[in-house]
Amino acid sequence: MTLDHDKSHAYRIKPNSKIDLDLIDPKETGAFGDTQAAHAYLATTIEEINVLQDRLYAEGKRSLLVILQGMDTSGKDGTVRGVFNATGPMGVTVQPFRKPCGDELMHDYLWRAHLAAPRKGTIGIFNRSHYEDVLIAKVRKLAPNNEIENRYEQINAFEKMLVENGTVILKFMLHISKGEQGKRLQERLDHPDKRWKFQAADLDDRRDWKDYIHAYEIMLERCSPSYAPWHVIPSDHKWARNAAIAGIVCEALRQIDPQYPQPDWKPGDFVID
């Protein structure tokens, strides 16, 4: 099975789009009719991602940044495991973005994002990101409104600079329904091995659901330029989410088309004792 080119781009937010997340069904499975087809596609695709990432690492000239944003339980950790679990560890880094502290508070809000940007030859994954500064900061009023307004264009400029210096950026908003989130939060309470993930603050964010959705809509409208577009990925079905993201990541790596460097010597010139 292959992911149709048009369908792989159906999730992409075009520049200057007006976004209403209520019109995007979190339960949609897109090109994948059932779990069996999605798992078969995913297995093949993550192996290709591994091969392409190996070439990217060997070439050492360009990089890929994957940004994952979504409400609690939307599957950011699960996406990392599901899409990149076959990829060589030397060429992949995962950076979680938690509440800023220490040196992070002594710099501008984009400092830690630039510090974590992927090196040439690598895939960098942001589990949450600098977009927290226009999401949670907006909902909880952690900064004045005029500062948050300025951040949208500052983020666009930051990402444009990365792109112009050889980094391809893929941004995924994991779109989950409030009902599905409720089920997953309950699972965290019910299963002892998942309780460590639960925080009382998750319920505060849940009560502010509409405010967060509105903040996401503004983010998608203001920060989806052609050089770094957002993709809204329906995420109620984990298998469809992982397959869709894997397909988009794989297609991006194909477009990068990294090549193994050619040595300046011939294998026949050497003899192994």
Secondary structure, 3 states (H helix, E strand, C coil): CCCCHHHHCCCECCCCCCCCHHHCCCCCCCCCCCHHHHHHHHHHHHHHHHHHHHHHHHHCCCEEEEEEEECCCCCHHHHHHHHHCCCCHHHEEEEECCCCCHHHHHCCCCHHHHHHCCCCCCEEEEECCHHHHHCHHHHCCCCCHHHHHHHHHHHHHHHHHHHHCCEEEEEEEEECCHHHHHHHHHHHHHCHHHHHHCCCHHHHHHHCHHHHHHHHHHHHHHCCCCCCCEEEEECCCHHHHHHHHHHHHHHHHHHHCCCCCCCCCCHHHCCCC
